[in-house]
Amino acid sequence: MTYVVNEKCIKCKLMDCVDVCPVDCFYEGKNMLVIKPDECIDCGVCEPECPVDAIKADTEPGIEKWLKINKEYSEIWPNISEKKDPPSDHMKYKDEKNKFEKYFKENL
């Protein structure tokens, strides 16, 4: 099992999860974070820290798309080990639906 970041992180990027991760398995894209599945030790400390509920176990139904996205982009985005400030307008995106289709950026 591993944990993955889903679309709720897009445009929010609050990073409370980064502060508590004991193995620094978060990677930062332009407008979201991902978890590198091969580095995640399945401790679960990040999941309750996310204020927008964007971190889920890979055993949850329908999470396959996000496992693939986390794996793919953790290979190309830079590792992040310290919390940064969120985008100034992050609260207006907190409950928005379909953020992946609207806002996802590969940051390549």
C-alpha positions as CSV (number, residue, x, y, z in Angstrom):
1,M,0.0,0.0,0.0
2,T,1.0,3.6,-0.6
3,Y,-0.7,7.0,-0.4
4,V,-1.4,9.2,-3.3
5,V,-2.4,12.8,-3.8
6,N,-5.6,13.4,-5.8
7,E,-7.1,16.4,-7.6
8,K,-8.2,18.2,-4.4
9,C,-4.6,19.4,-4.1
10,I,-4.7,21.2,-7.5
11,K,-4.6,25.0,-7.0
12,C,-4.6,24.5,-3.1
13,K,-1.1,23.0,-2.4
14,L,-1.3,23.6,1.3
15,M,1.8,21.4,2.1
16,D,1.0,20.5,5.7
17,C,1.7,17.0,4.6
18,V,5.3,17.8,3.6
19,D,6.1,18.9,7.2
20,V,5.1,15.6,8.7
21,C,6.5,13.1,6.1
22,P,9.4,11.2,7.6
23,V,10.8,10.1,4.3
24,D,10.4,13.2,2.1
25,C,8.4,11.4,-0.6
26,F,6.5,14.5,-1.9
27,Y,7.3,16.1,-5.2
28,E,6.1,19.5,-6.3
29,G,4.6,20.5,-9.6
30,K,3.3,23.9,-10.7
31,N,0.0,23.6,-8.9
32,M,-0.1,20.4,-7.0
33,L,2.0,17.9,-5.1
34,V,2.4,14.1,-5.7
35,I,3.8,11.2,-3.6
36,K,6.4,8.9,-5.0
37,P,4.9,5.5,-4.4
38,D,8.2,3.7,-4.3
39,E,9.4,6.0,-1.5
40,C,6.3,6.1,0.6
41,I,6.6,3.9,3.7
42,D,2.8,3.8,4.2
43,C,3.0,5.4,7.6
44,G,-0.2,7.5,6.9
45,V,0.8,10.5,8.9
46,C,0.3,12.8,5.9
47,E,-3.4,11.8,5.3
48,P,-5.0,13.5,8.3
49,E,-2.7,16.6,7.9
50,C,-4.3,17.6,4.6
51,P,-6.9,20.2,5.2
52,V,-8.6,19.5,1.8
53,D,-8.6,15.7,2.1
54,A,-6.4,15.3,-1.0
55,I,-4.4,12.3,0.3
56,K,-5.8,8.8,0.0
57,A,-4.6,5.2,0.4
58,D,-4.1,3.5,-2.9
59,T,-6.5,0.8,-1.8
60,E,-9.5,3.1,-2.1
61,P,-11.9,2.5,-5.0
62,G,-11.2,4.6,-8.1
63,I,-7.8,5.7,-7.1
64,E,-5.9,4.0,-9.9
65,K,-5.8,7.1,-12.1
66,W,-4.1,9.0,-9.2
67,L,-1.6,6.3,-8.5
68,K,-0.5,6.5,-12.1
69,I,-0.3,10.3,-12.0
70,N,1.6,10.3,-8.7
71,K,4.1,7.7,-10.0
72,E,4.6,9.5,-13.4
73,Y,5.1,13.0,-12.1
74,S,7.2,12.1,-9.0
75,E,9.8,10.9,-11.5
76,I,10.1,14.3,-13.2
77,W,9.1,16.9,-10.6
78,P,11.5,18.1,-7.9
79,N,11.4,16.7,-4.4
80,I,10.1,18.9,-1.7
81,S,11.0,18.5,2.0
82,E,10.0,21.8,3.5
83,K,6.6,23.4,3.7
84,K,6.0,26.5,1.6
85,D,3.2,29.1,1.6
86,P,0.2,28.0,-0.4
87,P,-1.1,30.1,-3.4
88,S,-2.8,33.2,-2.2
89,D,-6.1,32.3,-3.8
90,H,-6.1,28.7,-2.6
91,M,-9.3,28.9,-0.6
92,K,-11.5,29.7,-3.6
93,Y,-10.5,26.4,-5.2
94,K,-10.9,24.3,-2.1
95,D,-14.3,22.7,-3.0
96,E,-14.2,23.0,-6.7
97,K,-14.9,19.9,-8.8
98,N,-13.1,18.6,-11.9
99,K,-9.9,20.5,-11.1
100,F,-7.7,18.1,-13.0
101,E,-9.4,18.8,-16.3
102,K,-9.5,22.5,-15.7
103,Y,-6.1,23.3,-14.1
104,F,-3.6,20.5,-14.1
105,K,-0.2,21.6,-15.3
106,E,2.5,19.1,-16.2
107,N,5.2,21.6,-15.4
108,L,7.6,20.1,-18.0
